[in-house]
Amino acid sequence: MKRCTISIVQFESTLGPAADGTLDRMAETIAAADADLVVFPELATTGYHVFDEVLEVAEPVPGPTTEVLGAAAADAGTEVLFGMPARDGDDVYNCAVWIDADGDVRARYDKRHLWGDEATAYSAGDSYAVVDAPFGRVGIQICYDLNFPAASAALARAECDIVINISAWSVRMERDWHTLLPARAVEQGAYVIGCNRAGTEAGTTFCGHSTMIEPDGTTVVEMGAGAGQVAVTLDPGVVAAERARNPMRTDRPETDVDATRYDSSRSSDCSKPI
């Protein structure tokens, strides 16, 4: 890993097609950022509540949206990560797209764990995504993925230096956001960045509080509830020191054993599993 600066954009999307002015605002934000990577939240290009019109607003990747944001990334000389609905044949995915500093699509991650009504609009992805960026290895998650330790463990096995979760996390679930981000950092032995939505959309208020957490679970940067942008600097020395202090990565087995079940009502002999 190399020292790098990441710009976290706590974005308030406009609900509807990306070309309704949202892409222009995103491009302006990229141009203004002095960073190695600019990160936008889940479904930043269209807004979150596009379930009824997802077929109309979804686009192929590469496509018109990645062309516009790719040009902005190339002009600024920065990498960009953002969420959008992606059309792939007859399927639509809630996806994260990584564009490199040359403006090319480098990676696409399709959300694996769909929350609530998302399952009626999107197909689930079938693999996790890791990007070997110029400054380090980055694991990508989307929102509800954060709840699943197995998803974090997969990225840890891939030896990620940084894990980024782009999200549309609501106020109703805010306590979980503050609990899970530091837990995932400790599990990873890596920096964890949570980039969340701001504002209210279709009756849902997003909690904001985009966050950067060090590998020992310490919160270094936390935004408020409103839209905004903050630059954070990541130091490889912090990662190395934490992995020396807590050798979880070295000690974690490639695969874990299944739990053995016991029924205390059936036998007093604890050596007899069910």
N, C-alpha and C positions, 0 to 999 in steps of 0.2 A: 504494500500500500504506500502511496505517496500523499504528502500533505495536499489538501484540496479545499476548495470553497464551494459550498452547495447553497443555492438560493431556494428557499422554501416559499412557495406562493400559496397563501391561504386565499383561494380564489372564490368569488361569488359568480357562478355561471348564470347565463341567460338560458331559460328553458326553451329549447327548440333547436333548429338546425344550426350547425357550427358556423355557417356563413351569415348568420344574423347579426354579426358584429362581434361575437365572442372571439373568433380567430384573430381579428384585428387587435383586440385587447390583449390577447395572449402574446401575439407577435411584438407588441409594444413593450410588454413586460419582459420578454426575452431580451429585447434590445437594450433595456435599461439595466439589466443584471450584469454585474461584473463577477462572473462565477465560472467554475468548471462544469457545473451541472445546474440546470433550472428544473424544479419539480413542481408540477401541478397536481391537483387532486383527481380522484376517481370521476370518470365521466365529465371531465371539466369542459369538454367542447360542446356538450348538448344539455347539461344539467342532468340530474339524477332521475327525476320522475318523467321519463319518456317511454314508459311501458306501452302505452296505447299507440304510440307512433314510432316505435323503435325501428320498424322496417323502413320507414321514410327517412329517418335521420342517420341510420347506420351507413357506413362507407367501407369500401375495401381498404386494405392496408398493403402496399402503398395506395394512396388515393389523393383526392383534393385537399383534405385536411393535412395530411403529412407533407404535401407539396408546399403549402403555405408555411407551416411551422418549420419545415426543413430549410426553407429559404431564410427564415428568421434566425435559425440556429447557425447556419453557415455564415450569415452576415455578422453575427455576434461572436463566432468562434467558440461556441459552447455546446455541450450535450444537453438534451432536453428529454424529460420523462413526463408523460401525461396520460390521462385516461380518456377513452372514447369508446363508443359502440362500434364494433367492427363486423362487417358482413363478409361471410366466407361461404360461398355457395348458397344453400338454403338455410344456413345457420347464422345466428348473430351472437357475438360474444361481448361481454363486458371486459374490455382489455386495457392493458397498459402498453404504451408504445414508447420505445427508446429511439431517439434520433441522435446521430453522432454530430460532431462539430463540422463535418463536411455536408451536413444536411440530408444524409441517407438514413433510411430506417435500418437500425442495427438489430433490434429485437422486438418481439411482441409476446406479451404474456396474457393468456386468457384466464380470467378468474376461475379458480377451482371450486371455491365454497360460496355458493349463491345464497343470499339472504332473502327470506320471505318471497315477495312477489317477483324478485329477480328470476326465479326459476320458471316463471311463466313467459318471460321475454327472452331469456338468454340460454344458450347451451353452456355447459360447464367445460372448462379446460381439462386437459388430461396430464399436464406436467407442470413442474415449477420452472422458473426462469432465472438464470444467472447471467449477468453481463460482465465481461472482462473489459472494464473501462480503462482509459489511460492512467487513472489514478488508483485503481484497485478493483477488486471483484465485488460486484453489487448484486444482491438478491432482491427480487421484486415481489411484493405482495399487494393485494387489493383488499382493503377494508376487512370483511369478515374472516379472511384468511388468518388474521391476527389471533383469532380465538383458538387455533388448532396447533398444539405443540408439535405434532408430526410435521406440519408445514415448516415450522421454524427449524426442526431437526434436519430436515432435508437440505435446507440452505446452509446449516452449520456443517453438514457432511461435505458440502461443496466448497467449504472454506471461504465463505464470504467475509469480507472486511466491513461491509456496510449492508444493512438491510433497510429497504425503503418501503413503507406501506402507504399507498395513496388511497384516500378514503373519503367517504361521505357519511361520517359518523354523526349520529344525532345526539341532541341534548339528553334524550331519554336514556341513552346508553353510555353517557359520558363517564360514569364511574369505571366501567370496564376499560375504556380507552386509557385512563390514567393508571390502571392496574396492569394491563397486559403489555404495554410498550416497554416498561422497565424489566418485566419478567422475561420478555423475548431478548432483550439486550444481554441479560445475564446468561441465558441459555446459549446465546450465540457466541459470547465473547467478542462482540462486534458492535460498532455504532448502529443504533436504530433511529431512523427518522420516520415520524408520522406526519404526513402532509394531508391536512383535512380541509373540507369545505367550510365556507362561511355562509351566513344568510339563512333565509327561510324560503322554502319552495314547496308548493302544493301542500301546505299545512305542516311540513316537517322543518324544524329548525335544527341546523347543523351546529355542533358544539364548538367548532374551531379548535383552539388549543393545539395547533400544530407544534411538534416537539422534536428536539434532538436530544438523544440520550447516549451517554457514554457506556462502554462495555460492562462497567460494574453496576449499571442501573441508575447512575446519577443523572438527573435532568439538568442539562446545561442551558438550554433555550426552550422557552415555552411562550407561545403567542397567546393573545387574548381571544375573544370570540369573534371579532370583526375581521373583515377582509384586510389583507396586508401582505408584506413580503419581508423576509429576514434572511440575511446571509450568515451561514455558520461555517466555521473552519474545523476540519477534522485532522487530527494529528496521529500519524502512525505510531508514535511513541506511546500514546495512551493505550492503543490496542495491544501492543507488544507487552507493556507492563501488566495489563489485566490478564493476559493469557499466561504470563509467568506466575501471577498471584493465584489464579484459579485455573487449573489445567483441565477443565471440563472437556475441551475439544480433544485432547490427547486421550482422556479416559473414557470418552463416550464410545460404546461398542457400535459397530456398523449396523447391527440389528439387535433388538432387545428380545428377551425371552417373554413368553406369554405369562400372565398371572395364573397362579394355581389357586383354585377355589376350595374352600373348606366349609363344611356345614357343622357348626358347633352343636346343633341339636341332634345330629346323627351319631356322633361318636366323640368320646373324650380323648381319643388318640389323634393328636394333631399330625401324626405322620401319615395319615390316610386321607389323601385329597379326594375330592368328588370325582 
